[in-house]
Amino acid sequence: MADQVARTASCRARPSPTYPADRVHAHYGRILLRFWKNSLIREMSFRGHFIINVASEVVWVVMLLIFIKVIFSKTPDVRGWTEYQYIFLMGTHMLVTSIFEAFFFGNCWRVSELVRSGDLDFVLVRPASAQFLLSFERIDFSPLANVPVSLAVCGYSLAQLGTPVTVWQVGLFFLLIGGGVVILYALLFMFAITSVWLIRQTGINHLWFYTVSLARYPAEIYKRFAGGTLYFTLVFIMPVLMVSNLPANVVVRTFEPFMVFYVLGSAVVFLGMCVVVFRFALRWYRSASS
């Protein structure tokens, strides 16, 4: 432990190098490529585990499709969503969560352990943005197997609906998917960084599960619950319902310009809040060398 403290103190004493703007971008690009390469090597070192994870993801999708079929065998619509519109919503939700889980979930989950063990020190002394390193260090390739599956589900539902889709709708769809991923990342990272005060933050898995469960269904089903308070909270305060509902609405239902600007604006605002909260938390962080 004493050697670790000495190495940390020595690293902290070294001045961080400065780079011109163009070299900074190249620097982060090389870091990101190295992270991706290391993550792929890690995944391929345990190929059986990787294959089982991919298979379980596909089985989960099949079970969800069966679940939807059972629901719509008893009712023609769910709060205005027809069967294939609902299937498109499910495909959209899978796409958002697959991208988020691949790039960010594991990294957010590790923040608590890094704080508890003091290994966050070795992230902070590196000559790069600590939040960048914490957010992108590991990539889980297993959830990415769901990306082509989710796109196939969306394509199948569109074919059954016979709905014409324009290029701008497709572009807006993927833009909103990106905005939804940013919102989920910012919310979960801010929750994870509370481990600076709570030391051991083990509730992140539960938070993610319940958040995903809420966002999987049409937002309209929450309007009558608790006098509409839950709907208002999950749409306008923490817009987790909109990360999948709004992209699906743009393609298979109605286009609401206000909600589009609101969600994209929320992504920018929450990302900014995430950066501010992280920097504030570091002021309270007590390292292993303290």
Contacts in CASP RR format, 6 or more apart in sequence:
PFRMAT RR
TARGET T0000
AUTHOR 0000-0000-0000
METHOD contacts of the structure
MODEL  1
MADQVARTASCRARPSPTYPADRVHAHYGRILLRFWKNSLIREMSFRGHF
IINVASEVVWVVMLLIFIKVIFSKTPDVRGWTEYQYIFLMGTHMLVTSIF
EAFFFGNCWRVSELVRSGDLDFVLVRPASAQFLLSFERIDFSPLANVPVS
LAVCGYSLAQLGTPVTVWQVGLFFLLIGGGVVILYALLFMFAITSVWLIR
QTGINHLWFYTVSLARYPAEIYKRFAGGTLYFTLVFIMPVLMVSNLPANV
VVRTFEPFMVFYVLGSAVVFLGMCVVVFRFALRWYRSASS
1 288 0 8 1.000
4 288 0 8 1.000
5 288 0 8 1.000
5 289 0 8 1.000
8 121 0 8 1.000
8 122 0 8 1.000
8 125 0 8 1.000
8 287 0 8 1.000
8 288 0 8 1.000
8 289 0 8 1.000
9 289 0 8 1.000
11 121 0 8 1.000
11 122 0 8 1.000
11 125 0 8 1.000
12 125 0 8 1.000
12 289 0 8 1.000
14 125 0 8 1.000
16 127 0 8 1.000
17 127 0 8 1.000
19 27 0 8 1.000
27 128 0 8 1.000
28 128 0 8 1.000
28 129 0 8 1.000
28 132 0 8 1.000
31 128 0 8 1.000
31 132 0 8 1.000
31 133 0 8 1.000
31 136 0 8 1.000
32 136 0 8 1.000
35 136 0 8 1.000
35 137 0 8 1.000
35 138 0 8 1.000
35 139 0 8 1.000
36 139 0 8 1.000
39 138 0 8 1.000
39 139 0 8 1.000
39 140 0 8 1.000
39 141 0 8 1.000
40 139 0 8 1.000
40 141 0 8 1.000
42 138 0 8 1.000
43 50 0 8 1.000
43 140 0 8 1.000
43 141 0 8 1.000
43 142 0 8 1.000
44 50 0 8 1.000
50 141 0 8 1.000
50 142 0 8 1.000
53 142 0 8 1.000
53 145 0 8 1.000
54 142 0 8 1.000
54 145 0 8 1.000
57 142 0 8 1.000
57 143 0 8 1.000
57 145 0 8 1.000
57 146 0 8 1.000
57 149 0 8 1.000
58 145 0 8 1.000
58 146 0 8 1.000
58 149 0 8 1.000
61 94 0 8 1.000
61 146 0 8 1.000
61 149 0 8 1.000
61 150 0 8 1.000
61 153 0 8 1.000
64 90 0 8 1.000
65 87 0 8 1.000
65 90 0 8 1.000
65 153 0 8 1.000
68 83 0 8 1.000
68 86 0 8 1.000
68 87 0 8 1.000
68 90 0 8 1.000
69 83 0 8 1.000
71 78 0 8 1.000
71 86 0 8 1.000
72 78 0 8 1.000
72 82 0 8 1.000
72 83 0 8 1.000
72 86 0 8 1.000
76 82 0 8 1.000
76 83 0 8 1.000
77 83 0 8 1.000
78 86 0 8 1.000
78 218 0 8 1.000
78 221 0 8 1.000
79 218 0 8 1.000
79 220 0 8 1.000
79 221 0 8 1.000
80 218 0 8 1.000
80 220 0 8 1.000
81 89 0 8 1.000
81 218 0 8 1.000
81 220 0 8 1.000
81 253 0 8 1.000
82 161 0 8 1.000
84 157 0 8 1.000
84 160 0 8 1.000
84 161 0 8 1.000
84 252 0 8 1.000
85 157 0 8 1.000
85 161 0 8 1.000
85 248 0 8 1.000
85 252 0 8 1.000
85 253 0 8 1.000
86 218 0 8 1.000
87 153 0 8 1.000
87 156 0 8 1.000
87 157 0 8 1.000
87 160 0 8 1.000
88 153 0 8 1.000
88 154 0 8 1.000
88 155 0 8 1.000
88 157 0 8 1.000
88 158 0 8 1.000
88 161 0 8 1.000
88 248 0 8 1.000
88 251 0 8 1.000
88 252 0 8 1.000
89 218 0 8 1.000
89 244 0 8 1.000
89 245 0 8 1.000
89 248 0 8 1.000
89 252 0 8 1.000
90 153 0 8 1.000
90 216 0 8 1.000
91 150 0 8 1.000
91 153 0 8 1.000
91 154 0 8 1.000
91 157 0 8 1.000
92 150 0 8 1.000
92 154 0 8 1.000
92 173 0 8 1.000
92 177 0 8 1.000
92 244 0 8 1.000
92 247 0 8 1.000
92 248 0 8 1.000
93 212 0 8 1.000
93 215 0 8 1.000
93 216 0 8 1.000
93 244 0 8 1.000
94 146 0 8 1.000
94 149 0 8 1.000
94 150 0 8 1.000
94 153 0 8 1.000
95 146 0 8 1.000
95 147 0 8 1.000
95 150 0 8 1.000
95 151 0 8 1.000
95 154 0 8 1.000
95 177 0 8 1.000
96 177 0 8 1.000
96 178 0 8 1.000
96 180 0 8 1.000
96 181 0 8 1.000
96 184 0 8 1.000
96 215 0 8 1.000
96 243 0 8 1.000
96 244 0 8 1.000
96 247 0 8 1.000
97 143 0 8 1.000
97 146 0 8 1.000
97 212 0 8 1.000
98 143 0 8 1.000
98 144 0 8 1.000
98 145 0 8 1.000
98 146 0 8 1.000
98 147 0 8 1.000
98 150 0 8 1.000
99 143 0 8 1.000
99 144 0 8 1.000
99 147 0 8 1.000
99 177 0 8 1.000
99 178 0 8 1.000
99 181 0 8 1.000
100 181 0 8 1.000
100 184 0 8 1.000
100 185 0 8 1.000
101 140 0 8 1.000
101 143 0 8 1.000
102 139 0 8 1.000
102 140 0 8 1.000
102 141 0 8 1.000
102 142 0 8 1.000
102 143 0 8 1.000
102 144 0 8 1.000
103 136 0 8 1.000
103 139 0 8 1.000
103 181 0 8 1.000
104 135 0 8 1.000
104 181 0 8 1.000
104 184 0 8 1.000
104 185 0 8 1.000
104 188 0 8 1.000
104 189 0 8 1.000
105 140 0 8 1.000
105 188 0 8 1.000
105 208 0 8 1.000
106 138 0 8 1.000
106 140 0 8 1.000
107 134 0 8 1.000
107 135 0 8 1.000
107 136 0 8 1.000
107 137 0 8 1.000
107 138 0 8 1.000
108 135 0 8 1.000
108 185 0 8 1.000
108 188 0 8 1.000
108 189 0 8 1.000
108 191 0 8 1.000
108 192 0 8 1.000
108 204 0 8 1.000
109 192 0 8 1.000
109 204 0 8 1.000
109 205 0 8 1.000
110 134 0 8 1.000
110 137 0 8 1.000
110 138 0 8 1.000
111 120 0 8 1.000
111 134 0 8 1.000
111 189 0 8 1.000
111 192 0 8 1.000
111 193 0 8 1.000
111 195 0 8 1.000
111 201 0 8 1.000
112 192 0 8 1.000
112 195 0 8 1.000
112 200 0 8 1.000
112 201 0 8 1.000
112 202 0 8 1.000
112 204 0 8 1.000
113 119 0 8 1.000
114 120 0 8 1.000
114 123 0 8 1.000
114 134 0 8 1.000
115 195 0 8 1.000
115 196 0 8 1.000
115 199 0 8 1.000
115 201 0 8 1.000
115 285 0 8 1.000
116 195 0 8 1.000
116 199 0 8 1.000
116 200 0 8 1.000
118 287 0 8 1.000
118 288 0 8 1.000
119 288 0 8 1.000
120 285 0 8 1.000
120 287 0 8 1.000
121 287 0 8 1.000
121 288 0 8 1.000
121 289 0 8 1.000
123 130 0 8 1.000
123 133 0 8 1.000
123 134 0 8 1.000
124 130 0 8 1.000
124 282 0 8 1.000
124 287 0 8 1.000
126 133 0 8 1.000
130 278 0 8 1.000
130 282 0 8 1.000
131 189 0 8 1.000
131 274 0 8 1.000
131 275 0 8 1.000
131 278 0 8 1.000
135 185 0 8 1.000
135 189 0 8 1.000
154 251 0 8 1.000
157 252 0 8 1.000
158 165 0 8 1.000
158 251 0 8 1.000
158 252 0 8 1.000
161 252 0 8 1.000
163 251 0 8 1.000
163 252 0 8 1.000
165 251 0 8 1.000
169 250 0 8 1.000
169 251 0 8 1.000
170 251 0 8 1.000
172 247 0 8 1.000
172 250 0 8 1.000
172 260 0 8 1.000
173 247 0 8 1.000
173 250 0 8 1.000
173 251 0 8 1.000
175 264 0 8 1.000
176 246 0 8 1.000
176 247 0 8 1.000
176 250 0 8 1.000
176 260 0 8 1.000
176 263 0 8 1.000
176 264 0 8 1.000
177 247 0 8 1.000
178 267 0 8 1.000
179 243 0 8 1.000
179 263 0 8 1.000
179 264 0 8 1.000
179 267 0 8 1.000
180 242 0 8 1.000
180 243 0 8 1.000
180 244 0 8 1.000
180 263 0 8 1.000
180 267 0 8 1.000
181 243 0 8 1.000
182 267 0 8 1.000
182 270 0 8 1.000
182 271 0 8 1.000
183 239 0 8 1.000
183 240 0 8 1.000
183 242 0 8 1.000
183 243 0 8 1.000
183 263 0 8 1.000
183 266 0 8 1.000
183 267 0 8 1.000
183 270 0 8 1.000
184 211 0 8 1.000
184 240 0 8 1.000
184 243 0 8 1.000
185 271 0 8 1.000
185 274 0 8 1.000
186 267 0 8 1.000
186 270 0 8 1.000
186 271 0 8 1.000
186 272 0 8 1.000
186 273 0 8 1.000
186 274 0 8 1.000
187 211 0 8 1.000
187 238 0 8 1.000
187 240 0 8 1.000
187 270 0 8 1.000
188 204 0 8 1.000
188 207 0 8 1.000
188 208 0 8 1.000
189 274 0 8 1.000
189 278 0 8 1.000
190 273 0 8 1.000
190 274 0 8 1.000
190 277 0 8 1.000
190 278 0 8 1.000
191 201 0 8 1.000
191 204 0 8 1.000
191 207 0 8 1.000
192 201 0 8 1.000
192 204 0 8 1.000
193 277 0 8 1.000
193 278 0 8 1.000
193 281 0 8 1.000
194 201 0 8 1.000
194 281 0 8 1.000
195 201 0 8 1.000
196 281 0 8 1.000
196 282 0 8 1.000
196 284 0 8 1.000
196 285 0 8 1.000
197 281 0 8 1.000
197 284 0 8 1.000
211 240 0 8 1.000
214 222 0 8 1.000
214 234 0 8 1.000
214 240 0 8 1.000
214 241 0 8 1.000
215 240 0 8 1.000
215 241 0 8 1.000
215 243 0 8 1.000
215 244 0 8 1.000
215 245 0 8 1.000
216 244 0 8 1.000
218 245 0 8 1.000
219 231 0 8 1.000
219 234 0 8 1.000
219 235 0 8 1.000
219 241 0 8 1.000
219 242 0 8 1.000
219 245 0 8 1.000
222 228 0 8 1.000
222 230 0 8 1.000
222 231 0 8 1.000
222 234 0 8 1.000
222 241 0 8 1.000
223 231 0 8 1.000
225 231 0 8 1.000
231 241 0 8 1.000
234 240 0 8 1.000
234 241 0 8 1.000
235 241 0 8 1.000
235 242 0 8 1.000
236 262 0 8 1.000
239 262 0 8 1.000
239 263 0 8 1.000
239 266 0 8 1.000
242 259 0 8 1.000
242 262 0 8 1.000
242 263 0 8 1.000
242 266 0 8 1.000
243 263 0 8 1.000
246 256 0 8 1.000
246 259 0 8 1.000
246 260 0 8 1.000
246 263 0 8 1.000
249 255 0 8 1.000
249 256 0 8 1.000
249 259 0 8 1.000
250 260 0 8 1.000
END
